[in-house]
Amino acid sequence: MHCIALKGIYLTPTDAVTQRSDWRKAADKAFVEERLTTGKTTGCRMKVFLQVSVVFVLALIGLGSAIKCYSCTDYTGSCSDTTNCASQYDGCLTLKERNGKIYRQCIQFSDCDTGVLGTMFPSVASFTHRCCNQDLCNGASVSAARTSVITLLLSLALFWWCIF
């Protein structure tokens, strides 16, 4: 059986690994205590400041962008045309006629009311509608769900990075 010498102490390999991790924990604790008692935490503060700044900037980038909606009129239900909505539009509309025709477009979310939509689409006698306020939420649900999952995973990764 091999023995490893650490600072003049002879240990078996298993004991050496355990002892080394205990020394590392003690050294880390001593380092933190020394930095806190001497007030030398500028490196830690700078790292936290940088991480908070990155999160803040990423949040602001999302606030300034316009919503994106599917924009088409068809009978198939498989619309792939998208548009970046004008600034006055904050929602997406899916309106289905009784005969199967489907309208997808940008809308003011406050206009998502059966009475208002009836005046916007006077030639449509009977319809159902759905309004939403997320990118591409008025169409191909698979790609919208994929975008949401990717956004969630990136947010979690950024959060994990900020904590550790």
TAVEN-V826886 format. One record per helix or strand of 3 or more residues. SS is the DSSP state (a for helix, b for strand). FROM is the first residue (numbers start at 0). TO is the last residue. If there is no record, write none. Layout:
# TAVEN-V826886
SS_FROM_TO / SS_FROM_TO
This chain:
# TAVEN-V826886
b_3_5 / b_8_10 / a_12_37 / a_41_63 / b_67_69 / b_71_73 / b_81_83 / b_90_96 / b_101_106 / a_108_110 / a_113_119 / b_126_131 / a_140_162
